[in-house]
Amino acid sequence: MNKKFIDSKELLFYDFIEKMSLKVGIGQSKNPVSFSAGKEAVKLALRDLKTDNPHLAFAFISATYDQEKAIEGIKSLLGETPLVGSSTAGEITPWGTTKHSLVVVVLKSDELMFSLGWGEGINHDSRGAGHKSALIANRKFLETLSPEEFRRKVFMIFPDGLTGNCADVLRGIQEILGRSFPIVGGSSGDDFLFQKTYQYCQKLILTGSIVGVLMGGNLSFGIGSRHGWKPLGKPRRVTKAIANIIYEIDHQPAVSLYEEYFGEEVMELKTEPLASMAILYPLGMVVPGEEEYLLRNPTTITEEGALVCGAEIPEGEEVRLMIGNKETLIEAASHAALTALKNLQGAKAKLVVTFSSISRNKLLGRYTDNEIDAVQEIFGKGVPIVGFYTYGEQAPLTSEINIGQTYFQNASFTLLAMGE
C-alpha cells in the first residue's frame, strides 16, 4: 500500500478503486494506407480508453495490410506500450464482424500483471517454440514480481496457423506452465489465402512462430469453448497416420470415408483449401473425460488419398464424421459464453476476447453477427467483444472453473472474458 494513504480512510478507498479498475479502449480502421490505418486505430482506441499510457495493447490485423507499416503506425502512438497480436482471417469488433480491417485494443489496470513471450521455428520444432515462448514469459513474470504477487492465471497465445504442429506447441508450453494451466488463443490467419501468417510481439513481426502474453494479478478471467458439431454415422478407426496426415481409415485410403458419403465431390479437397465439405463435415474424436468431440478439418488430399489435417489424429484413434448447422453453432457460442461468465465467479466482465474458427465464418456466412449477438446477450450490450477469425483455436474442451488440459481445436468458438 502506498504509505501516503495510510492515515486517510477516504484516500485509501479511492486508491482501492483506482487500482481495481480495468479500463479498455478499442479502435478499428479500414484505411487502405497501412501506416495510417495503424495510427488511426490507436487514436480511436485511446479516445475510447479515456486516459493516456495504456499498460498493454493487442493488434488484430488483416493480411491485406503491409504488416511492417501497420505496426509502425501503431507504435508511432503507443511507443513502448507492450504489444502482442496476430494477422487474421477476419476481425470481430463491438460493431460487428468484418474483414480487411485493423483493430487495436488497449488495456489499463494497476491490477493486471503480465509478461510477453515468443518462440520461433514452429515448422521445424513446434514443441521447442512453444517451450521457449512460455519460458520467456514465465521468467519475465518472475523477474517483475515478488513471490507473494506471483499470481499467474492465463496464457493467451497466437501461434502460426499454417506451419508446424500446434498440438506439439501446446505440449511445449505445458512443459513450463503445467498440463492444467489455462491456455487460450487463436492461430493466425491470412484472409483465406493460406500462404503466410504473422505474429506480433513488441516491434517484432514474426512468421512461423508463436507469441503470447502471460496474465495474472487481481483480475478475474473466464474461459469458454464449444463448437456445436454432432457425430454422423458409425465410428471408424485410424489405421495409419503420421503427425497430421491420416493415410488409412479402416485399412482403406483415408479419403474413402468422404468418398463413401460424397462421391466425386470429394475432389474439391484436392483443389480448394478447406473445401465446403470439410467445413460442414470435420472429423471428430472422443477425448476421455471430455464432453465435446475434438475436431479436425481435413484441408487437402494427397495423391495417395491421405487426409492432411490442421493437427494430428493419432494412429489407432476412433473418428467420426461430424455435422453442424447455423442453429447448433450459435447455440454453442451461447454455451461457451455462459461457461466463461460462470468462470468469472461473480466478477464483472470488462472485456471479452473471442477466437472463432474460419469454418464457422464460412458456414454462418451472412449470419456471422448472430454468433456475436448470442455472446452479447450473455454478457450484456455494454461489454465490448473483440477478436478475430482463426486457423485453429486453443482452449480446454470443457473449461469448467478454467481447469482442464488445453487442446488444439478446429471449428470451435473460444473466448476469454476479463473482469474485476
C-alpha positions as CSV (number, residue, x, y, z in Angstrom):
1,M,0.0,0.0,0.0
2,N,1.2,3.5,-0.8
3,K,2.4,5.0,2.5
4,K,0.9,8.4,1.8
5,F,-2.6,6.9,2.0
6,I,-2.2,5.1,5.3
7,D,-3.7,7.7,7.6
8,S,-6.7,8.5,5.4
9,K,-9.6,6.2,5.1
10,E,-11.1,8.3,2.2
11,L,-7.8,8.2,0.3
12,L,-7.4,4.5,1.0
13,F,-10.9,4.0,-0.6
14,Y,-10.1,5.9,-3.7
15,D,-6.7,4.2,-4.0
16,F,-8.5,0.9,-3.9
17,I,-11.0,1.9,-6.6
18,E,-8.2,3.2,-8.9
19,K,-6.2,0.0,-8.6
20,M,-9.1,-2.3,-9.2
21,S,-10.4,-0.5,-12.3
22,L,-9.7,-2.2,-15.6
23,K,-10.1,0.3,-18.5
24,V,-10.5,-0.8,-22.1
25,G,-10.3,1.0,-25.4
26,I,-10.9,-0.4,-28.9
27,G,-10.2,1.2,-32.2
28,Q,-10.7,0.0,-35.8
29,S,-9.6,1.3,-39.1
30,K,-10.3,0.4,-42.7
31,N,-7.9,3.0,-44.1
32,P,-6.2,1.4,-47.1
33,V,-2.9,3.0,-46.2
34,S,-1.2,0.6,-43.7
35,F,0.7,3.2,-41.6
36,S,-2.3,5.5,-41.4
37,A,-4.6,2.6,-40.5
38,G,-2.4,1.6,-37.6
39,K,-2.2,5.2,-36.3
40,E,-6.0,5.8,-36.8
41,A,-7.0,2.6,-34.9
42,V,-4.7,3.6,-32.0
43,K,-6.2,7.1,-31.9
44,L,-9.7,5.7,-31.7
45,A,-8.7,3.2,-29.0
46,L,-7.0,5.8,-26.8
47,R,-10.1,8.0,-27.2
48,D,-12.2,5.1,-26.1
49,L,-9.8,4.4,-23.2
50,K,-10.3,8.0,-21.9
51,T,-6.8,8.0,-20.4
52,D,-3.2,8.0,-21.5
53,N,-0.3,5.5,-21.2
54,P,-2.1,2.1,-21.5
55,H,-0.3,-0.8,-19.9
56,L,-0.9,-3.4,-22.7
57,A,-2.1,-3.5,-26.3
58,F,-3.4,-6.1,-28.7
59,A,-3.4,-5.8,-32.5
60,F,-5.5,-7.9,-34.9
61,I,-4.6,-7.0,-38.5
62,S,-5.8,-8.2,-41.9
63,A,-3.1,-9.8,-44.0
64,T,-4.1,-7.4,-46.8
65,Y,-2.1,-4.7,-45.0
66,D,1.7,-4.1,-45.2
67,Q,2.4,-5.7,-41.8
68,E,5.6,-3.6,-41.1
69,K,4.0,-0.3,-42.0
70,A,0.8,-1.1,-39.9
71,I,2.9,-1.9,-36.8
72,E,5.0,1.2,-37.4
73,G,1.8,3.2,-37.4
74,I,0.6,1.6,-34.2
75,K,3.9,2.0,-32.4
76,S,4.2,5.7,-33.5
77,L,1.5,6.5,-31.0
78,L,1.8,3.6,-28.5
79,G,5.6,4.0,-28.1
80,E,6.9,1.4,-25.6
81,T,3.5,0.1,-24.6
82,P,3.8,-3.7,-24.7
83,L,2.1,-5.0,-27.9
84,V,1.1,-8.5,-28.9
85,G,-1.2,-9.8,-31.6
86,S,-1.8,-11.6,-34.9
87,S,-2.8,-11.4,-38.5
88,T,-6.4,-12.5,-39.1
89,A,-8.9,-14.2,-41.4
90,G,-11.5,-11.6,-40.4
91,E,-12.0,-9.4,-37.4
92,I,-14.6,-9.3,-34.6
93,T,-15.4,-5.9,-33.1
94,P,-18.1,-4.4,-30.8
95,W,-19.6,-3.1,-34.1
96,G,-19.9,-6.5,-35.7
97,T,-17.8,-8.9,-37.8
98,T,-15.8,-7.6,-40.6
99,K,-12.7,-8.2,-42.8
100,H,-9.8,-6.3,-44.3
101,S,-9.5,-4.1,-41.3
102,L,-7.1,-3.3,-38.4
103,V,-8.2,-3.5,-34.8
104,V,-6.3,-2.2,-31.7
105,V,-7.3,-3.0,-28.1
106,V,-5.6,-1.1,-25.2
107,L,-5.8,-2.0,-21.6
108,K,-5.0,-0.1,-18.4
109,S,-5.1,-1.5,-14.9
110,D,-2.8,-1.5,-11.9
111,E,-4.1,-4.9,-11.0
112,L,-3.2,-6.5,-14.3
113,M,0.2,-8.3,-14.2
114,F,1.6,-9.7,-17.4
115,S,4.7,-10.6,-19.5
116,L,5.3,-11.3,-23.1
117,G,7.0,-14.4,-24.7
118,W,7.7,-15.7,-28.1
119,G,9.2,-18.7,-29.9
120,E,10.3,-19.1,-33.5
121,G,10.7,-22.0,-35.8
122,I,7.3,-23.8,-35.4
123,N,7.8,-25.5,-38.8
124,H,10.9,-27.5,-37.6
125,D,10.5,-27.6,-33.8
126,S,6.9,-26.9,-32.8
127,R,7.4,-28.2,-29.2
128,G,10.6,-26.2,-28.8
129,A,8.9,-23.0,-30.0
130,G,6.1,-23.4,-27.5
131,H,8.5,-24.2,-24.7
132,K,10.5,-21.1,-25.4
133,S,7.5,-18.8,-25.6
134,A,6.3,-20.0,-22.1
135,L,9.8,-20.0,-20.7
136,I,10.5,-16.4,-21.7
137,A,7.0,-15.2,-20.4
138,N,7.3,-17.1,-17.2
139,R,10.8,-15.9,-16.5
140,K,9.8,-12.2,-17.1
141,F,6.8,-12.7,-14.9
142,L,9.0,-14.0,-12.1
143,E,11.6,-11.2,-12.5
144,T,9.0,-8.5,-12.3
145,L,7.1,-9.7,-9.2
146,S,7.7,-10.6,-5.7
147,P,6.8,-14.1,-4.6
148,E,3.6,-13.0,-2.8
149,E,2.5,-11.3,-6.0
150,F,3.2,-14.3,-8.3
151,R,-0.4,-15.0,-9.4
152,R,-0.3,-16.4,-13.0
153,K,-3.8,-17.0,-14.3
154,V,-3.9,-17.5,-18.0
155,F,-1.6,-17.6,-21.1
156,M,-3.1,-16.1,-24.2
157,I,-1.3,-17.3,-27.3
158,F,-1.2,-16.6,-31.1
159,P,0.6,-19.4,-33.0
160,D,1.2,-19.5,-36.7
161,G,-1.9,-21.1,-38.4
162,L,-0.2,-22.7,-41.4
163,T,3.0,-24.4,-40.3
164,G,4.1,-26.9,-37.7
165,N,2.1,-29.0,-35.3
166,C,0.1,-26.8,-32.9
167,A,-0.6,-29.8,-30.6
168,D,3.2,-30.0,-30.1
169,V,3.3,-26.2,-29.5
170,L,0.9,-26.7,-26.6
171,R,3.0,-29.6,-25.2
172,G,6.0,-27.3,-25.1
173,I,4.1,-24.7,-23.3
174,Q,2.7,-27.2,-20.8
175,E,6.3,-28.3,-20.0
176,I,6.7,-24.9,-18.4
177,L,3.3,-24.0,-17.1
178,G,1.8,-27.4,-16.4
179,R,-0.8,-29.6,-18.2
180,S,-3.8,-28.0,-16.4
181,F,-2.7,-24.4,-16.6
182,P,-5.3,-22.3,-18.6
183,I,-4.1,-21.6,-22.1
184,V,-6.3,-19.8,-24.6
185,G,-5.8,-18.3,-28.0
186,G,-6.2,-18.4,-31.8
187,S,-3.9,-19.4,-34.7
188,S,-3.0,-16.6,-37.0
189,G,-4.9,-16.3,-40.3
190,D,-4.3,-14.6,-43.7
191,D,-7.7,-13.8,-45.1
192,F,-8.2,-17.3,-46.5
193,L,-5.1,-17.1,-48.7
194,F,-3.4,-20.0,-46.9
195,Q,0.0,-18.6,-47.8
196,K,1.7,-16.7,-44.8
197,T,0.5,-15.5,-41.4
198,Y,2.1,-13.1,-38.9
199,Q,2.6,-12.8,-35.2
200,Y,3.4,-9.6,-33.3
201,C,5.5,-9.1,-30.1
202,Q,6.5,-5.5,-29.4
203,K,8.2,-4.4,-32.6
204,L,8.8,-7.9,-33.8
205,I,6.8,-9.1,-36.8
206,L,7.3,-12.9,-37.0
207,T,6.0,-15.8,-39.1
208,G,6.2,-19.5,-38.4
209,S,6.2,-18.5,-34.7
210,I,4.2,-18.2,-31.6
211,V,3.7,-15.2,-29.4
212,G,1.8,-14.9,-26.1
213,V,1.1,-12.9,-23.1
214,L,1.0,-14.5,-19.6
215,M,-1.5,-12.6,-17.5
216,G,-2.3,-12.6,-13.8
217,G,-2.8,-10.3,-10.8
218,N,-6.1,-9.5,-9.0
219,L,-8.2,-9.5,-12.2
220,S,-10.6,-12.4,-12.9
221,F,-10.5,-14.5,-16.1
222,G,-13.2,-16.8,-17.6
223,I,-12.7,-19.2,-20.5
224,G,-15.4,-20.8,-22.6
225,S,-15.1,-23.0,-25.7
226,R,-17.7,-25.0,-27.7
227,H,-18.2,-26.0,-31.3
228,G,-21.7,-27.3,-32.0
229,W,-21.0,-30.2,-34.3
230,K,-22.6,-33.6,-33.7
231,P,-21.4,-37.2,-34.7
232,L,-22.7,-38.5,-38.0
233,G,-22.5,-42.2,-38.9
234,K,-20.6,-45.0,-37.3
235,P,-17.1,-44.8,-35.6
236,R,-14.1,-45.5,-37.9
237,R,-10.6,-46.5,-36.9
238,V,-7.4,-44.6,-38.0
239,T,-5.2,-47.5,-39.0
240,K,-2.3,-45.5,-40.4
241,A,-1.2,-41.9,-39.6
242,I,1.9,-39.9,-39.1
243,A,1.7,-36.5,-37.4
244,N,-1.1,-34.5,-39.0
245,I,-1.5,-36.8,-42.1
246,I,-4.1,-39.7,-42.0
247,Y,-3.1,-42.3,-44.5
248,E,-5.7,-45.0,-43.8
249,I,-9.0,-45.3,-42.1
250,D,-10.3,-48.9,-41.5
251,H,-7.3,-50.1,-43.7
252,Q,-8.6,-48.1,-46.7
253,P,-7.2,-44.9,-48.1
254,A,-8.4,-42.2,-45.7
255,V,-10.3,-40.3,-48.4
256,S,-12.6,-43.3,-48.8
257,L,-14.5,-42.1,-45.8
258,Y,-15.5,-38.9,-47.6
259,E,-16.0,-40.7,-50.9
260,E,-18.5,-43.0,-49.3
261,Y,-20.7,-40.0,-48.4
262,F,-19.9,-37.5,-51.1
263,G,-18.7,-39.4,-54.1
264,E,-16.9,-37.3,-56.8
265,E,-17.5,-34.1,-54.8
266,V,-14.5,-35.2,-52.6
267,M,-12.3,-33.9,-55.4
268,E,-12.9,-30.4,-54.1
269,L,-10.5,-31.2,-51.3
270,K,-7.7,-31.6,-53.9
271,T,-8.3,-28.2,-55.4
272,E,-9.7,-25.9,-52.7
273,P,-8.2,-25.4,-49.2
274,L,-10.8,-26.1,-46.5
275,A,-13.4,-27.1,-49.1
276,S,-17.1,-26.8,-48.1
277,M,-17.5,-30.5,-47.2
278,A,-14.6,-30.3,-44.7
279,I,-16.2,-27.2,-43.2
280,L,-19.5,-28.9,-42.8
281,Y,-18.2,-32.4,-42.0
282,P,-15.0,-32.3,-40.0
283,L,-13.5,-35.4,-38.3
284,G,-14.2,-35.8,-34.6
285,M,-12.5,-37.9,-32.0
286,V,-13.5,-38.7,-28.4
287,V,-11.3,-37.4,-25.6
288,P,-11.8,-39.4,-22.4
289,G,-13.4,-37.4,-19.7
290,E,-14.5,-34.6,-22.0
291,E,-18.0,-33.6,-23.1
292,E,-17.0,-32.3,-26.6
293,Y,-15.5,-34.2,-29.5
294,L,-12.2,-32.8,-30.6
295,L,-12.5,-31.7,-34.2
296,R,-10.0,-31.7,-37.1
297,N,-10.6,-30.2,-40.5
298,P,-9.0,-32.0,-43.5
299,T,-7.6,-29.3,-45.6
300,T,-6.3,-31.2,-48.6
301,I,-6.0,-34.7,-50.0
302,T,-2.7,-36.2,-51.2
303,E,-2.4,-38.1,-54.5
304,E,-2.4,-41.3,-52.4
305,G,-5.7,-40.4,-50.8
306,A,-4.3,-39.3,-47.4
307,L,-6.1,-36.5,-45.5
308,V,-3.9,-33.6,-44.4
309,C,-5.4,-32.0,-41.2
310,G,-4.6,-29.0,-39.1
311,A,-3.2,-31.1,-36.3
312,E,-2.6,-34.8,-35.5
313,I,-5.1,-37.6,-35.1
314,P,-3.1,-40.4,-33.7
315,E,-3.0,-43.9,-35.2
316,G,-5.5,-46.2,-33.5
317,E,-8.0,-43.4,-32.7
318,E,-11.6,-43.7,-33.5
319,V,-13.0,-40.9,-35.7
320,R,-16.5,-40.0,-36.9
321,L,-17.8,-37.5,-39.4
322,M,-19.4,-34.6,-37.7
323,I,-22.2,-32.4,-38.8
324,G,-23.4,-28.9,-37.8
325,N,-25.7,-26.1,-38.9
326,K,-26.3,-22.5,-38.2
327,E,-28.5,-23.1,-35.2
328,T,-26.2,-25.5,-33.4
329,L,-23.2,-23.2,-34.0
330,I,-25.0,-20.2,-32.5
331,E,-26.2,-22.3,-29.6
332,A,-22.6,-23.5,-29.0
333,A,-21.4,-19.8,-29.0
334,S,-24.0,-19.0,-26.3
335,H,-22.9,-22.1,-24.3
336,A,-19.3,-21.0,-24.5
337,A,-20.2,-17.5,-23.3
338,L,-22.2,-18.9,-20.4
339,T,-19.3,-21.0,-19.3
340,A,-16.9,-18.1,-19.5
341,L,-19.3,-15.9,-17.5
342,K,-19.6,-18.7,-14.8
343,N,-15.8,-19.0,-14.7
344,L,-15.5,-15.3,-13.8
345,Q,-17.0,-16.4,-10.4
346,G,-19.1,-13.3,-9.9
347,A,-16.6,-10.7,-11.2
348,K,-18.0,-8.1,-13.6
349,A,-16.9,-8.6,-17.2
350,K,-15.0,-5.7,-18.7
351,L,-13.8,-7.3,-22.0
352,V,-14.4,-10.5,-24.0
353,V,-11.7,-11.6,-26.4
354,T,-13.1,-14.1,-29.0
355,F,-11.4,-16.6,-31.3
356,S,-13.8,-18.0,-33.9
357,S,-12.9,-20.6,-36.5
358,I,-12.9,-19.8,-40.2
359,S,-15.1,-22.9,-40.5
360,R,-17.8,-21.1,-38.6
361,N,-17.3,-18.0,-40.6
362,K,-17.8,-19.9,-43.9
363,L,-20.8,-21.9,-42.6
364,L,-22.6,-19.0,-41.0
365,G,-22.0,-16.7,-44.0
366,R,-24.1,-13.6,-43.7
367,Y,-25.2,-14.7,-40.3
368,T,-21.8,-14.4,-38.6
369,D,-23.0,-11.5,-36.5
370,N,-25.6,-13.8,-34.9
371,E,-22.8,-15.7,-33.2
372,I,-21.5,-12.4,-31.6
373,D,-25.1,-11.3,-30.8
374,A,-25.5,-14.6,-28.8
375,V,-22.4,-13.6,-26.7
376,Q,-23.7,-10.1,-26.1
377,E,-27.0,-11.5,-24.8
378,I,-25.0,-13.3,-22.2
379,F,-22.6,-10.6,-21.1
380,G,-24.7,-7.5,-21.9
381,K,-24.5,-4.9,-24.6
382,G,-22.1,-2.7,-22.6
383,V,-19.3,-5.3,-22.5
384,P,-17.0,-4.9,-25.5
385,I,-16.4,-8.0,-27.6
386,V,-13.3,-8.2,-29.9
387,G,-11.2,-10.8,-31.6
388,F,-10.6,-12.5,-34.9
389,Y,-11.3,-15.5,-37.2
390,T,-8.6,-18.1,-36.8
391,Y,-7.0,-21.1,-38.4
392,G,-7.3,-23.0,-35.2
393,E,-8.2,-22.4,-31.6
394,Q,-6.6,-23.3,-28.3
395,A,-8.6,-23.9,-25.1
396,P,-9.7,-26.5,-22.6
397,L,-12.6,-28.5,-24.1
398,T,-14.8,-28.1,-21.1
399,S,-13.3,-25.1,-19.4
400,E,-15.1,-25.7,-16.1
401,I,-13.6,-23.3,-13.5
402,N,-10.8,-22.7,-16.1
403,I,-9.3,-26.1,-15.3
404,G,-8.5,-28.8,-17.8
405,Q,-6.0,-29.6,-20.4
406,T,-5.8,-27.2,-23.3
407,Y,-6.1,-28.8,-26.8
408,F,-5.6,-27.5,-30.3
409,Q,-9.1,-27.4,-31.8
410,N,-10.8,-26.7,-35.2
411,A,-14.2,-25.3,-35.8
412,S,-14.7,-24.0,-32.2
413,F,-15.8,-20.8,-30.7
414,T,-13.4,-19.9,-27.9
415,L,-13.5,-16.8,-25.7
416,L,-11.7,-15.3,-22.8
417,A,-13.6,-12.9,-20.5
418,M,-11.6,-10.4,-18.3
419,G,-13.3,-8.9,-15.3
420,E,-13.0,-7.5,-11.8
